[in-house]
Amino acid sequence: MIKVRFAPSPTGYLHVGNARVALINWLFAKAQGGQFILRFDDTDIERSKPEYVEAIRRDLSWLGLDWDAEEFQSKRLERYQAAAEKLKADGRLYPCYETSQELEFKRKLQLSRKQPPVYDRAALKLSAGEKAALEAEGRKPHWRFKLSAAKASWNDQARHHDIAIDLASVSDPVLVREDGTFLYTLPSVIDDIDMGITHVIRGEDHITNAGVQIDLTQALGAVPPAYAHLSLLIDASGKGFSKREGSASLQELRETGFENLALCAYLARLGSAHAPEPVLSLRELIQGFDLADFSHSTPHVDLVELERLNAKLLHQMPYEMAQERLGLDEGFWLGVRGNLKKLSDAKQWWDILRQPVAPAIEDGEFTAIAAGLLPVEPWDETTWPAFTAKVKESTGRSGKALFHPLRLALTGQEQGPEMKTLLPLIGRTRAEARLKGITA
Ligand code: GLU
């Protein structure tokens, strides 16, 4: 059984990059008939907040993703504690007493000697007496995992080649802080083992972590999952996205009026071999989903392209789907959908086409003449230019003096959608009344 997880730390709002990782995990699971787990990596109790847990659930639900189980690391501390004890007993987790200033000093020294700034394992050489003396000074240990000397390698399923991390060039990672709290690495590995995660799909910023995690998984007597590391997204200015900066958060994209399906269609294809095309359900994205389609190149998030995709989706959106959201009549929807960029634009059209409009009459004599020149139906997009040409001919008006009073009378508004599209939808009866100053 394929099992994947999306493991956000609830320390901020999800941004497009997080949404892409969540979506790709979900699509991968669904395409294989597997399971998708939502796991909150909330061991950082200072920065993890219940409101972010809520926001993450809301954002994922808005995207259209569902999850088979929900887990919280903060509820599994005893399990991590037991695993840490086992690693200590096996000699793989060792106490260190250096302060951060001491470590910083060592690092600078190594760099000045042109040595890689890798932790020197000085703590491994401490005798029991030296440790006792340090503790008597009031120092508390933090605990490092003793990496094996081997290379950790895997065939990365999103990068499509073997990756090997030389663990000798990586510092033994701290797994437990001085205050006994766990850093990300140990809980993450234990959860992946306990929850039977078969594929870890995430951003490429975790590639070095994967080397460490493979070694740790093996130290815990388990078989590592498959790994897939996706290129990180960048914005138009070449910057990455970050939860802390709150840039391009899902909440913001939702409030701007993007359709979840447009965003999913975009994110599911970004950085892959296929151009994004609008879809009317996530099922369409599941069919044919393949990690092999993703490339190494760094994908740019282009909001203009997303807007285009959003509009294209609305232009195809069937009546039933729009009706659920807006509760409109079918004729109205089919008439206006081809003109929308955001679903919320439909409101403006509704007000003009389906609500009584109190016309704003600038010059009643002029609009009354225009009313008399309205052609007989059927009307289409050629009606407006033909009609205004006639009005121009008989009144001698042109430009703003011609168009502005007509728009005001017909729509009650200064601005709005193109009149050539609006006029046939307003229809002759309403148009005539409005031009005569009658609310219709
Ligand atoms: N909580 C980690 C993060 O948000 C999860 C990384 C992983 O998928 O292992 O970066």
Boltz pocket constraint, residues with backbone or C-beta under 6 A from the ligand:
constraints:
  - pocket:
      binder: B
      contacts: [[A, 5], [A, 7], [A, 8], [A, 9], [A, 41], [A, 184], [A, 188], [A, 200], [A, 201], [A, 202], [A, 206]]
      max_distance: 6.0
